[in-house]
């Protein structure tokens, strides 16, 4: 409990429940600063509130609520609020790699450029045609598969043409396997069943006698 003192012209020895004497101008126990201009509310010495043996601040007769010092009333200063540091944002997940579709392309070789009439063996003139094909395939990177398909015109028996298309495709397959040992090279024949032109004219039949080479690769260099 705080004690009121009517006269502040001097600080006398006080007896408050026990023989406790205060020296003039000396604040006992924990010092409490009296703000400038607030000396009419509390007895103070050298800017610090004078306290009793009961640890109360001595008040003057002019004390009012407006001159209250929280520390004298046992009210602790509110702790300073520490600004909360926002947590670092989670790193953005790495983008999924773009999956590229494999590149598939087809080159067509004329039958006359590779084989003699009714033959399934690559002739001497086919060397240039095959060299041109390999040169075209140089722009494809990481070739994974090559499929060779043989075709004939509709002249002669269908069964014969089917066998001839298969044998011609196999001859080209053997050449490409040697050139691309790491690729999956296969062959098949369509005989006369997949024409690209009419079989009623010489020019149309020539177009139908062909070998198609289908290549699958991961990328291409333009």
Rosetta constraint file for C-alpha pairs under 8 A:
AtomPair CA 1 CA 56 HARMONIC 6.05 0.50
AtomPair CA 2 CA 56 HARMONIC 5.09 0.50
AtomPair CA 2 CA 57 HARMONIC 5.72 0.50
AtomPair CA 2 CA 58 HARMONIC 6.00 0.50
AtomPair CA 2 CA 59 HARMONIC 6.56 0.50
AtomPair CA 3 CA 56 HARMONIC 7.25 0.50
AtomPair CA 3 CA 57 HARMONIC 7.16 0.50
AtomPair CA 3 CA 58 HARMONIC 5.21 0.50
AtomPair CA 3 CA 59 HARMONIC 5.71 0.50
AtomPair CA 4 CA 58 HARMONIC 6.25 0.50
AtomPair CA 4 CA 59 HARMONIC 4.58 0.50
AtomPair CA 4 CA 60 HARMONIC 5.19 0.50
AtomPair CA 4 CA 61 HARMONIC 5.68 0.50
AtomPair CA 4 CA 63 HARMONIC 7.91 0.50
AtomPair CA 5 CA 58 HARMONIC 7.09 0.50
AtomPair CA 5 CA 59 HARMONIC 6.01 0.50
AtomPair CA 5 CA 60 HARMONIC 4.71 0.50
AtomPair CA 5 CA 61 HARMONIC 5.53 0.50
AtomPair CA 6 CA 60 HARMONIC 5.84 0.50
AtomPair CA 6 CA 61 HARMONIC 4.60 0.50
AtomPair CA 6 CA 62 HARMONIC 7.92 0.50
AtomPair CA 7 CA 60 HARMONIC 7.11 0.50
AtomPair CA 7 CA 61 HARMONIC 7.22 0.50
AtomPair CA 8 CA 43 HARMONIC 6.97 0.50
AtomPair CA 8 CA 60 HARMONIC 6.65 0.50
AtomPair CA 10 CA 24 HARMONIC 7.93 0.50
AtomPair CA 11 CA 23 HARMONIC 7.93 0.50
AtomPair CA 11 CA 24 HARMONIC 5.72 0.50
AtomPair CA 11 CA 25 HARMONIC 7.70 0.50
AtomPair CA 12 CA 22 HARMONIC 7.48 0.50
AtomPair CA 12 CA 23 HARMONIC 7.93 0.50
AtomPair CA 12 CA 24 HARMONIC 7.27 0.50
AtomPair CA 13 CA 20 HARMONIC 7.93 0.50
AtomPair CA 13 CA 21 HARMONIC 5.13 0.50
AtomPair CA 13 CA 22 HARMONIC 5.73 0.50
AtomPair CA 13 CA 23 HARMONIC 7.28 0.50
AtomPair CA 14 CA 19 HARMONIC 7.95 0.50
AtomPair CA 14 CA 20 HARMONIC 6.74 0.50
AtomPair CA 14 CA 21 HARMONIC 5.84 0.50
AtomPair CA 14 CA 22 HARMONIC 7.00 0.50
AtomPair CA 15 CA 19 HARMONIC 5.51 0.50
AtomPair CA 15 CA 20 HARMONIC 5.89 0.50
AtomPair CA 15 CA 21 HARMONIC 6.97 0.50
AtomPair CA 16 CA 20 HARMONIC 7.05 0.50
AtomPair CA 16 CA 52 HARMONIC 7.59 0.50
AtomPair CA 16 CA 53 HARMONIC 7.48 0.50
AtomPair CA 18 CA 53 HARMONIC 7.93 0.50
AtomPair CA 20 CA 52 HARMONIC 7.72 0.50
AtomPair CA 20 CA 53 HARMONIC 6.12 0.50
AtomPair CA 22 CA 26 HARMONIC 7.04 0.50
AtomPair CA 22 CA 28 HARMONIC 7.63 0.50
AtomPair CA 22 CA 52 HARMONIC 7.87 0.50
AtomPair CA 24 CA 45 HARMONIC 7.28 0.50
AtomPair CA 25 CA 44 HARMONIC 6.83 0.50
AtomPair CA 25 CA 45 HARMONIC 3.82 0.50
AtomPair CA 25 CA 46 HARMONIC 6.22 0.50
AtomPair CA 25 CA 50 HARMONIC 7.70 0.50
AtomPair CA 26 CA 45 HARMONIC 5.55 0.50
AtomPair CA 26 CA 46 HARMONIC 7.53 0.50
AtomPair CA 26 CA 50 HARMONIC 6.75 0.50
AtomPair CA 27 CA 31 HARMONIC 6.10 0.50
AtomPair CA 27 CA 44 HARMONIC 7.40 0.50
AtomPair CA 27 CA 45 HARMONIC 6.33 0.50
AtomPair CA 27 CA 48 HARMONIC 6.09 0.50
AtomPair CA 27 CA 49 HARMONIC 6.05 0.50
AtomPair CA 27 CA 50 HARMONIC 4.51 0.50
AtomPair CA 27 CA 51 HARMONIC 6.21 0.50
AtomPair CA 28 CA 50 HARMONIC 6.57 0.50
AtomPair CA 28 CA 51 HARMONIC 5.91 0.50
AtomPair CA 28 CA 52 HARMONIC 7.66 0.50
AtomPair CA 29 CA 51 HARMONIC 7.39 0.50
AtomPair CA 29 CA 55 HARMONIC 7.24 0.50
AtomPair CA 31 CA 48 HARMONIC 5.95 0.50
AtomPair CA 31 CA 49 HARMONIC 6.76 0.50
AtomPair CA 32 CA 48 HARMONIC 5.28 0.50
AtomPair CA 32 CA 49 HARMONIC 5.44 0.50
AtomPair CA 32 CA 71 HARMONIC 6.92 0.50
AtomPair CA 32 CA 72 HARMONIC 7.43 0.50
AtomPair CA 33 CA 47 HARMONIC 5.85 0.50
AtomPair CA 33 CA 48 HARMONIC 4.37 0.50
AtomPair CA 33 CA 49 HARMONIC 6.14 0.50
AtomPair CA 34 CA 38 HARMONIC 6.32 0.50
AtomPair CA 34 CA 39 HARMONIC 6.78 0.50
AtomPair CA 34 CA 42 HARMONIC 7.58 0.50
AtomPair CA 34 CA 44 HARMONIC 6.98 0.50
AtomPair CA 34 CA 47 HARMONIC 5.44 0.50
AtomPair CA 34 CA 48 HARMONIC 5.31 0.50
AtomPair CA 34 CA 49 HARMONIC 5.85 0.50
AtomPair CA 34 CA 69 HARMONIC 7.62 0.50
AtomPair CA 35 CA 39 HARMONIC 7.62 0.50
AtomPair CA 35 CA 47 HARMONIC 7.46 0.50
AtomPair CA 36 CA 47 HARMONIC 7.77 0.50
AtomPair CA 38 CA 42 HARMONIC 7.21 0.50
AtomPair CA 38 CA 67 HARMONIC 6.28 0.50
AtomPair CA 39 CA 43 HARMONIC 6.54 0.50
AtomPair CA 39 CA 44 HARMONIC 6.60 0.50
AtomPair CA 40 CA 60 HARMONIC 6.39 0.50
AtomPair CA 40 CA 62 HARMONIC 5.95 0.50
AtomPair CA 40 CA 63 HARMONIC 6.61 0.50
AtomPair CA 41 CA 59 HARMONIC 5.79 0.50
AtomPair CA 41 CA 60 HARMONIC 5.40 0.50
AtomPair CA 41 CA 61 HARMONIC 7.53 0.50
AtomPair CA 41 CA 62 HARMONIC 5.71 0.50
AtomPair CA 41 CA 63 HARMONIC 4.02 0.50
AtomPair CA 41 CA 64 HARMONIC 6.66 0.50
AtomPair CA 41 CA 67 HARMONIC 5.60 0.50
AtomPair CA 41 CA 68 HARMONIC 7.25 0.50
AtomPair CA 42 CA 49 HARMONIC 6.41 0.50
AtomPair CA 42 CA 50 HARMONIC 7.74 0.50
AtomPair CA 42 CA 57 HARMONIC 7.05 0.50
AtomPair CA 42 CA 58 HARMONIC 5.76 0.50
AtomPair CA 42 CA 59 HARMONIC 4.23 0.50
AtomPair CA 42 CA 60 HARMONIC 5.34 0.50
AtomPair CA 42 CA 63 HARMONIC 6.79 0.50
AtomPair CA 43 CA 49 HARMONIC 5.91 0.50
AtomPair CA 43 CA 50 HARMONIC 5.71 0.50
AtomPair CA 43 CA 57 HARMONIC 7.68 0.50
AtomPair CA 43 CA 58 HARMONIC 5.47 0.50
AtomPair CA 43 CA 59 HARMONIC 5.76 0.50
AtomPair CA 43 CA 60 HARMONIC 6.13 0.50
AtomPair CA 44 CA 48 HARMONIC 5.20 0.50
AtomPair CA 44 CA 49 HARMONIC 4.27 0.50
AtomPair CA 44 CA 50 HARMONIC 5.11 0.50
AtomPair CA 45 CA 49 HARMONIC 6.42 0.50
AtomPair CA 45 CA 50 HARMONIC 6.44 0.50
AtomPair CA 49 CA 57 HARMONIC 6.16 0.50
AtomPair CA 49 CA 58 HARMONIC 7.21 0.50
AtomPair CA 50 CA 57 HARMONIC 5.81 0.50
AtomPair CA 50 CA 58 HARMONIC 5.85 0.50
AtomPair CA 51 CA 55 HARMONIC 5.47 0.50
AtomPair CA 51 CA 56 HARMONIC 5.16 0.50
AtomPair CA 51 CA 57 HARMONIC 4.33 0.50
AtomPair CA 51 CA 58 HARMONIC 5.68 0.50
AtomPair CA 52 CA 56 HARMONIC 5.21 0.50
AtomPair CA 52 CA 57 HARMONIC 6.42 0.50
AtomPair CA 52 CA 58 HARMONIC 6.79 0.50
AtomPair CA 56 CA 72 HARMONIC 6.71 0.50
AtomPair CA 57 CA 72 HARMONIC 5.65 0.50
AtomPair CA 59 CA 63 HARMONIC 6.06 0.50
AtomPair CA 63 CA 67 HARMONIC 6.42 0.50
AtomPair CA 63 CA 68 HARMONIC 7.64 0.50
AtomPair CA 64 CA 68 HARMONIC 6.78 0.50
AtomPair CA 68 CA 72 HARMONIC 7.78 0.50
AtomPair CA 68 CA 73 HARMONIC 7.87 0.50
AtomPair CA 69 CA 73 HARMONIC 6.77 0.50
AtomPair CA 70 CA 74 HARMONIC 6.36 0.50
AtomPair CA 70 CA 75 HARMONIC 4.88 0.50
AtomPair CA 70 CA 76 HARMONIC 6.79 0.50
AtomPair CA 70 CA 77 HARMONIC 7.60 0.50
AtomPair CA 71 CA 75 HARMONIC 5.27 0.50
AtomPair CA 71 CA 76 HARMONIC 6.01 0.50
AtomPair CA 71 CA 77 HARMONIC 7.65 0.50
AtomPair CA 100 CA 218 HARMONIC 7.74 0.50
AtomPair CA 101 CA 218 HARMONIC 7.60 0.50
AtomPair CA 102 CA 216 HARMONIC 6.44 0.50
AtomPair CA 102 CA 217 HARMONIC 5.78 0.50
AtomPair CA 102 CA 218 HARMONIC 5.03 0.50
AtomPair CA 102 CA 219 HARMONIC 7.26 0.50
AtomPair CA 103 CA 215 HARMONIC 7.88 0.50
AtomPair CA 103 CA 216 HARMONIC 5.52 0.50
AtomPair CA 103 CA 217 HARMONIC 5.13 0.50
AtomPair CA 103 CA 218 HARMONIC 5.87 0.50
AtomPair CA 103 CA 219 HARMONIC 6.36 0.50
AtomPair CA 103 CA 220 HARMONIC 7.65 0.50
AtomPair CA 104 CA 214 HARMONIC 6.87 0.50
AtomPair CA 104 CA 215 HARMONIC 5.51 0.50
AtomPair CA 104 CA 216 HARMONIC 4.50 0.50
AtomPair CA 104 CA 217 HARMONIC 6.54 0.50
AtomPair CA 105 CA 214 HARMONIC 5.62 0.50
AtomPair CA 105 CA 215 HARMONIC 5.33 0.50
AtomPair CA 105 CA 216 HARMONIC 6.76 0.50
AtomPair CA 106 CA 212 HARMONIC 6.54 0.50
AtomPair CA 106 CA 213 HARMONIC 5.44 0.50
AtomPair CA 106 CA 214 HARMONIC 4.21 0.50
AtomPair CA 106 CA 215 HARMONIC 6.16 0.50
AtomPair CA 107 CA 133 HARMONIC 7.68 0.50
AtomPair CA 107 CA 212 HARMONIC 5.75 0.50
AtomPair CA 107 CA 213 HARMONIC 5.11 0.50
AtomPair CA 107 CA 214 HARMONIC 6.44 0.50
AtomPair CA 108 CA 210 HARMONIC 6.79 0.50
AtomPair CA 108 CA 211 HARMONIC 5.83 0.50
AtomPair CA 108 CA 212 HARMONIC 4.44 0.50
AtomPair CA 108 CA 213 HARMONIC 6.21 0.50
AtomPair CA 109 CA 113 HARMONIC 7.19 0.50
AtomPair CA 109 CA 114 HARMONIC 7.73 0.50
AtomPair CA 109 CA 129 HARMONIC 7.56 0.50
AtomPair CA 109 CA 210 HARMONIC 5.64 0.50
AtomPair CA 109 CA 211 HARMONIC 5.12 0.50
AtomPair CA 109 CA 212 HARMONIC 6.20 0.50
AtomPair CA 109 CA 213 HARMONIC 7.83 0.50
AtomPair CA 110 CA 114 HARMONIC 6.96 0.50
AtomPair CA 110 CA 206 HARMONIC 7.80 0.50
AtomPair CA 110 CA 207 HARMONIC 7.07 0.50
AtomPair CA 110 CA 209 HARMONIC 6.46 0.50
AtomPair CA 110 CA 210 HARMONIC 4.52 0.50
AtomPair CA 110 CA 211 HARMONIC 6.43 0.50
AtomPair CA 111 CA 115 HARMONIC 5.90 0.50
AtomPair CA 111 CA 206 HARMONIC 7.72 0.50
AtomPair CA 111 CA 209 HARMONIC 5.06 0.50
AtomPair CA 111 CA 210 HARMONIC 4.44 0.50
AtomPair CA 111 CA 211 HARMONIC 6.44 0.50
AtomPair CA 112 CA 116 HARMONIC 6.57 0.50
AtomPair CA 112 CA 117 HARMONIC 7.69 0.50
AtomPair CA 112 CA 206 HARMONIC 7.88 0.50
AtomPair CA 112 CA 209 HARMONIC 7.62 0.50
AtomPair CA 112 CA 210 HARMONIC 7.96 0.50
AtomPair CA 113 CA 125 HARMONIC 6.52 0.50
AtomPair CA 113 CA 126 HARMONIC 5.64 0.50
AtomPair CA 113 CA 129 HARMONIC 6.55 0.50
AtomPair CA 114 CA 122 HARMONIC 5.39 0.50
AtomPair CA 114 CA 123 HARMONIC 5.95 0.50
AtomPair CA 114 CA 125 HARMONIC 6.65 0.50
AtomPair CA 114 CA 126 HARMONIC 4.36 0.50
AtomPair CA 114 CA 129 HARMONIC 7.10 0.50
AtomPair CA 115 CA 119 HARMONIC 5.80 0.50
AtomPair CA 115 CA 120 HARMONIC 6.23 0.50
AtomPair CA 115 CA 121 HARMONIC 6.11 0.50
AtomPair CA 115 CA 122 HARMONIC 5.30 0.50
AtomPair CA 115 CA 123 HARMONIC 5.47 0.50
AtomPair CA 115 CA 126 HARMONIC 7.20 0.50
AtomPair CA 115 CA 168 HARMONIC 8.00 0.50
AtomPair CA 116 CA 120 HARMONIC 7.74 0.50
AtomPair CA 116 CA 121 HARMONIC 7.77 0.50
AtomPair CA 116 CA 122 HARMONIC 7.95 0.50
AtomPair CA 116 CA 123 HARMONIC 6.63 0.50
AtomPair CA 118 CA 164 HARMONIC 7.57 0.50
AtomPair CA 119 CA 164 HARMONIC 7.83 0.50
AtomPair CA 119 CA 168 HARMONIC 7.86 0.50
AtomPair CA 120 CA 164 HARMONIC 6.63 0.50
AtomPair CA 120 CA 167 HARMONIC 5.69 0.50
AtomPair CA 120 CA 168 HARMONIC 4.57 0.50
AtomPair CA 120 CA 171 HARMONIC 6.95 0.50
AtomPair CA 121 CA 168 HARMONIC 6.93 0.50
AtomPair CA 121 CA 171 HARMONIC 6.48 0.50
AtomPair CA 122 CA 126 HARMONIC 5.89 0.50
AtomPair CA 122 CA 171 HARMONIC 6.83 0.50
AtomPair CA 122 CA 172 HARMONIC 7.75 0.50
AtomPair CA 123 CA 127 HARMONIC 7.58 0.50
AtomPair CA 125 CA 129 HARMONIC 7.34 0.50
AtomPair CA 126 CA 130 HARMONIC 6.09 0.50
AtomPair CA 127 CA 131 HARMONIC 6.09 0.50
AtomPair CA 128 CA 132 HARMONIC 6.12 0.50
AtomPair CA 129 CA 133 HARMONIC 6.33 0.50
AtomPair CA 130 CA 134 HARMONIC 6.25 0.50
AtomPair CA 131 CA 135 HARMONIC 6.16 0.50
AtomPair CA 132 CA 136 HARMONIC 6.31 0.50
AtomPair CA 133 CA 137 HARMONIC 6.38 0.50
AtomPair CA 134 CA 138 HARMONIC 6.40 0.50
AtomPair CA 135 CA 139 HARMONIC 7.98 0.50
AtomPair CA 139 CA 220 HARMONIC 5.53 0.50
AtomPair CA 139 CA 221 HARMONIC 4.91 0.50
AtomPair CA 139 CA 222 HARMONIC 6.89 0.50
AtomPair CA 140 CA 217 HARMONIC 6.13 0.50
AtomPair CA 140 CA 218 HARMONIC 7.60 0.50
AtomPair CA 140 CA 219 HARMONIC 5.97 0.50
AtomPair CA 140 CA 220 HARMONIC 4.40 0.50
AtomPair CA 140 CA 221 HARMONIC 6.29 0.50
AtomPair CA 141 CA 217 HARMONIC 6.09 0.50
AtomPair CA 141 CA 218 HARMONIC 6.08 0.50
AtomPair CA 141 CA 219 HARMONIC 5.17 0.50
AtomPair CA 141 CA 220 HARMONIC 5.66 0.50
AtomPair CA 141 CA 221 HARMONIC 7.30 0.50
AtomPair CA 142 CA 217 HARMONIC 5.53 0.50
AtomPair CA 142 CA 218 HARMONIC 5.72 0.50
AtomPair CA 142 CA 219 HARMONIC 7.13 0.50
AtomPair CA 143 CA 183 HARMONIC 6.21 0.50
AtomPair CA 143 CA 215 HARMONIC 7.12 0.50
AtomPair CA 143 CA 216 HARMONIC 5.86 0.50
AtomPair CA 143 CA 217 HARMONIC 4.11 0.50
AtomPair CA 143 CA 218 HARMONIC 6.70 0.50
AtomPair CA 144 CA 182 HARMONIC 7.43 0.50
AtomPair CA 144 CA 183 HARMONIC 4.79 0.50
AtomPair CA 144 CA 184 HARMONIC 6.18 0.50
AtomPair CA 144 CA 215 HARMONIC 7.94 0.50
AtomPair CA 144 CA 216 HARMONIC 5.80 0.50
AtomPair CA 144 CA 217 HARMONIC 5.55 0.50
AtomPair CA 144 CA 218 HARMONIC 7.72 0.50
AtomPair CA 145 CA 183 HARMONIC 5.10 0.50
AtomPair CA 145 CA 184 HARMONIC 4.51 0.50
AtomPair CA 145 CA 185 HARMONIC 5.77 0.50
AtomPair CA 145 CA 215 HARMONIC 5.97 0.50
AtomPair CA 145 CA 216 HARMONIC 5.12 0.50
AtomPair CA 145 CA 217 HARMONIC 7.15 0.50
AtomPair CA 146 CA 183 HARMONIC 6.85 0.50
AtomPair CA 146 CA 184 HARMONIC 6.14 0.50
AtomPair CA 146 CA 185 HARMONIC 4.66 0.50
AtomPair CA 146 CA 186 HARMONIC 6.44 0.50
AtomPair CA 146 CA 213 HARMONIC 6.82 0.50
AtomPair CA 146 CA 214 HARMONIC 5.63 0.50
AtomPair CA 146 CA 215 HARMONIC 4.61 0.50
AtomPair CA 146 CA 216 HARMONIC 6.35 0.50
AtomPair CA 147 CA 173 HARMONIC 7.96 0.50
AtomPair CA 147 CA 185 HARMONIC 5.83 0.50
AtomPair CA 147 CA 186 HARMONIC 5.01 0.50
AtomPair CA 147 CA 187 HARMONIC 5.64 0.50
AtomPair CA 147 CA 188 HARMONIC 7.94 0.50
AtomPair CA 147 CA 213 HARMONIC 5.79 0.50
AtomPair CA 147 CA 214 HARMONIC 5.01 0.50
AtomPair CA 147 CA 215 HARMONIC 6.51 0.50
AtomPair CA 148 CA 169 HARMONIC 5.65 0.50
AtomPair CA 148 CA 170 HARMONIC 7.68 0.50
AtomPair CA 148 CA 172 HARMONIC 7.12 0.50
AtomPair CA 148 CA 173 HARMONIC 6.26 0.50
AtomPair CA 148 CA 185 HARMONIC 7.70 0.50
AtomPair CA 148 CA 186 HARMONIC 6.16 0.50
AtomPair CA 148 CA 187 HARMONIC 4.43 0.50
AtomPair CA 148 CA 188 HARMONIC 6.35 0.50
AtomPair CA 148 CA 211 HARMONIC 6.97 0.50
AtomPair CA 148 CA 212 HARMONIC 5.81 0.50
AtomPair CA 148 CA 213 HARMONIC 4.64 0.50
AtomPair CA 148 CA 214 HARMONIC 6.38 0.50
AtomPair CA 149 CA 165 HARMONIC 7.70 0.50
AtomPair CA 149 CA 166 HARMONIC 7.58 0.50
AtomPair CA 149 CA 169 HARMONIC 5.59 0.50
AtomPair CA 149 CA 187 HARMONIC 5.70 0.50
AtomPair CA 149 CA 188 HARMONIC 4.99 0.50
AtomPair CA 149 CA 189 HARMONIC 5.30 0.50
AtomPair CA 149 CA 190 HARMONIC 6.91 0.50
AtomPair CA 149 CA 211 HARMONIC 5.74 0.50
AtomPair CA 149 CA 212 HARMONIC 5.18 0.50
AtomPair CA 149 CA 213 HARMONIC 6.49 0.50
AtomPair CA 150 CA 165 HARMONIC 4.41 0.50
AtomPair CA 150 CA 166 HARMONIC 5.89 0.50
AtomPair CA 150 CA 167 HARMONIC 7.97 0.50
AtomPair CA 150 CA 168 HARMONIC 6.18 0.50
AtomPair CA 150 CA 169 HARMONIC 4.78 0.50
AtomPair CA 150 CA 187 HARMONIC 7.88 0.50
AtomPair CA 150 CA 188 HARMONIC 6.46 0.50
AtomPair CA 150 CA 189 HARMONIC 4.56 0.50
AtomPair CA 150 CA 190 HARMONIC 6.03 0.50
AtomPair CA 150 CA 191 HARMONIC 6.95 0.50
AtomPair CA 150 CA 210 HARMONIC 6.36 0.50
AtomPair CA 150 CA 211 HARMONIC 4.59 0.50
AtomPair CA 150 CA 212 HARMONIC 6.48 0.50
AtomPair CA 151 CA 162 HARMONIC 7.95 0.50
AtomPair CA 151 CA 165 HARMONIC 5.13 0.50
AtomPair CA 151 CA 189 HARMONIC 6.28 0.50
AtomPair CA 151 CA 190 HARMONIC 5.38 0.50
AtomPair CA 151 CA 191 HARMONIC 4.95 0.50
AtomPair CA 151 CA 192 HARMONIC 6.11 0.50
AtomPair CA 151 CA 193 HARMONIC 7.92 0.50
AtomPair CA 151 CA 194 HARMONIC 7.22 0.50
AtomPair CA 151 CA 195 HARMONIC 7.74 0.50
AtomPair CA 151 CA 208 HARMONIC 6.52 0.50
AtomPair CA 151 CA 209 HARMONIC 5.58 0.50
AtomPair CA 151 CA 210 HARMONIC 5.34 0.50
AtomPair CA 151 CA 211 HARMONIC 6.04 0.50
AtomPair CA 152 CA 161 HARMONIC 6.11 0.50
AtomPair CA 152 CA 162 HARMONIC 7.74 0.50
AtomPair CA 152 CA 164 HARMONIC 7.70 0.50
AtomPair CA 152 CA 165 HARMONIC 6.09 0.50
AtomPair CA 152 CA 190 HARMONIC 7.76 0.50
AtomPair CA 152 CA 191 HARMONIC 5.21 0.50
AtomPair CA 152 CA 192 HARMONIC 5.00 0.50
AtomPair CA 152 CA 195 HARMONIC 7.93 0.50
AtomPair CA 152 CA 208 HARMONIC 5.69 0.50
AtomPair CA 152 CA 209 HARMONIC 4.31 0.50
AtomPair CA 152 CA 210 HARMONIC 6.57 0.50
AtomPair CA 153 CA 161 HARMONIC 7.70 0.50
AtomPair CA 153 CA 191 HARMONIC 7.54 0.50
AtomPair CA 153 CA 192 HARMONIC 5.25 0.50
AtomPair CA 153 CA 195 HARMONIC 7.11 0.50
AtomPair CA 153 CA 199 HARMONIC 6.44 0.50
AtomPair CA 153 CA 205 HARMONIC 5.23 0.50
AtomPair CA 153 CA 206 HARMONIC 7.39 0.50
AtomPair CA 153 CA 208 HARMONIC 5.09 0.50
AtomPair CA 153 CA 209 HARMONIC 5.43 0.50
AtomPair CA 154 CA 158 HARMONIC 7.08 0.50
AtomPair CA 154 CA 161 HARMONIC 7.58 0.50
AtomPair CA 154 CA 192 HARMONIC 5.30 0.50
AtomPair CA 154 CA 199 HARMONIC 6.26 0.50
AtomPair CA 154 CA 205 HARMONIC 7.51 0.50
AtomPair CA 156 CA 160 HARMONIC 7.20 0.50
AtomPair CA 156 CA 161 HARMONIC 7.04 0.50
AtomPair CA 157 CA 161 HARMONIC 6.28 0.50
AtomPair CA 158 CA 162 HARMONIC 6.12 0.50
AtomPair CA 158 CA 191 HARMONIC 6.97 0.50
AtomPair CA 158 CA 192 HARMONIC 6.71 0.50
AtomPair CA 159 CA 163 HARMONIC 6.41 0.50
AtomPair CA 159 CA 191 HARMONIC 7.84 0.50
AtomPair CA 160 CA 164 HARMONIC 6.14 0.50
AtomPair CA 161 CA 165 HARMONIC 6.09 0.50
AtomPair CA 161 CA 191 HARMONIC 4.95 0.50
AtomPair CA 161 CA 192 HARMONIC 6.43 0.50
AtomPair CA 162 CA 166 HARMONIC 6.41 0.50
AtomPair CA 162 CA 189 HARMONIC 6.30 0.50
AtomPair CA 162 CA 190 HARMONIC 6.17 0.50
AtomPair CA 162 CA 191 HARMONIC 3.78 0.50
AtomPair CA 162 CA 192 HARMONIC 6.89 0.50
AtomPair CA 163 CA 167 HARMONIC 6.24 0.50
AtomPair CA 163 CA 189 HARMONIC 7.35 0.50
AtomPair CA 163 CA 191 HARMONIC 7.12 0.50
AtomPair CA 164 CA 168 HARMONIC 6.12 0.50
AtomPair CA 164 CA 189 HARMONIC 7.93 0.50
AtomPair CA 164 CA 191 HARMONIC 7.22 0.50
AtomPair CA 165 CA 169 HARMONIC 6.15 0.50
AtomPair CA 165 CA 188 HARMONIC 7.73 0.50
AtomPair CA 165 CA 189 HARMONIC 4.74 0.50
AtomPair CA 165 CA 190 HARMONIC 6.41 0.50
AtomPair CA 165 CA 191 HARMONIC 5.20 0.50
AtomPair CA 166 CA 170 HARMONIC 6.18 0.50
AtomPair CA 166 CA 187 HARMONIC 7.33 0.50
AtomPair CA 166 CA 188 HARMONIC 5.37 0.50
AtomPair CA 166 CA 189 HARMONIC 4.05 0.50
AtomPair CA 166 CA 190 HARMONIC 7.40 0.50
AtomPair CA 166 CA 191 HARMONIC 7.57 0.50
AtomPair CA 167 CA 171 HARMONIC 6.40 0.50
AtomPair CA 167 CA 189 HARMONIC 7.73 0.50
AtomPair CA 168 CA 172 HARMONIC 6.62 0.50
AtomPair CA 168 CA 211 HARMONIC 7.82 0.50
AtomPair CA 169 CA 173 HARMONIC 6.10 0.50
AtomPair CA 169 CA 187 HARMONIC 5.55 0.50
AtomPair CA 169 CA 188 HARMONIC 6.18 0.50
AtomPair CA 169 CA 189 HARMONIC 6.52 0.50
AtomPair CA 169 CA 211 HARMONIC 6.67 0.50
AtomPair CA 170 CA 174 HARMONIC 6.23 0.50
AtomPair CA 170 CA 187 HARMONIC 5.70 0.50
AtomPair CA 170 CA 188 HARMONIC 7.36 0.50
AtomPair CA 171 CA 175 HARMONIC 6.60 0.50
AtomPair CA 172 CA 176 HARMONIC 6.33 0.50
AtomPair CA 173 CA 177 HARMONIC 6.07 0.50
AtomPair CA 173 CA 185 HARMONIC 6.47 0.50
AtomPair CA 173 CA 186 HARMONIC 6.32 0.50
AtomPair CA 173 CA 187 HARMONIC 6.04 0.50
AtomPair CA 174 CA 178 HARMONIC 6.55 0.50
AtomPair CA 175 CA 179 HARMONIC 6.56 0.50
AtomPair CA 176 CA 180 HARMONIC 5.86 0.50
AtomPair CA 176 CA 185 HARMONIC 7.23 0.50
AtomPair CA 177 CA 181 HARMONIC 5.29 0.50
AtomPair CA 177 CA 183 HARMONIC 7.49 0.50
AtomPair CA 177 CA 185 HARMONIC 6.09 0.50
AtomPair CA 190 CA 194 HARMONIC 6.52 0.50
AtomPair CA 192 CA 208 HARMONIC 7.82 0.50
AtomPair CA 195 CA 199 HARMONIC 7.90 0.50
AtomPair CA 195 CA 208 HARMONIC 5.29 0.50
AtomPair CA 196 CA 204 HARMONIC 7.90 0.50
AtomPair CA 196 CA 207 HARMONIC 6.86 0.50
AtomPair CA 196 CA 208 HARMONIC 5.83 0.50
AtomPair CA 197 CA 204 HARMONIC 4.90 0.50
AtomPair CA 197 CA 205 HARMONIC 7.10 0.50
AtomPair CA 197 CA 207 HARMONIC 6.47 0.50
AtomPair CA 197 CA 208 HARMONIC 6.31 0.50
AtomPair CA 198 CA 204 HARMONIC 4.90 0.50
AtomPair CA 198 CA 205 HARMONIC 6.69 0.50
AtomPair CA 199 CA 204 HARMONIC 5.38 0.50
AtomPair CA 199 CA 205 HARMONIC 4.82 0.50
AtomPair CA 199 CA 208 HARMONIC 7.64 0.50
AtomPair CA 200 CA 204 HARMONIC 6.88 0.50
AtomPair CA 200 CA 205 HARMONIC 7.28 0.50
AtomPair CA 201 CA 205 HARMONIC 6.23 0.50
AtomPair CA 202 CA 206 HARMONIC 6.23 0.50
AtomPair CA 203 CA 207 HARMONIC 6.48 0.50
AtomPair CA 204 CA 208 HARMONIC 6.40 0.50
AtomPair CA 205 CA 209 HARMONIC 6.42 0.50
AtomPair CA 206 CA 210 HARMONIC 7.90 0.50
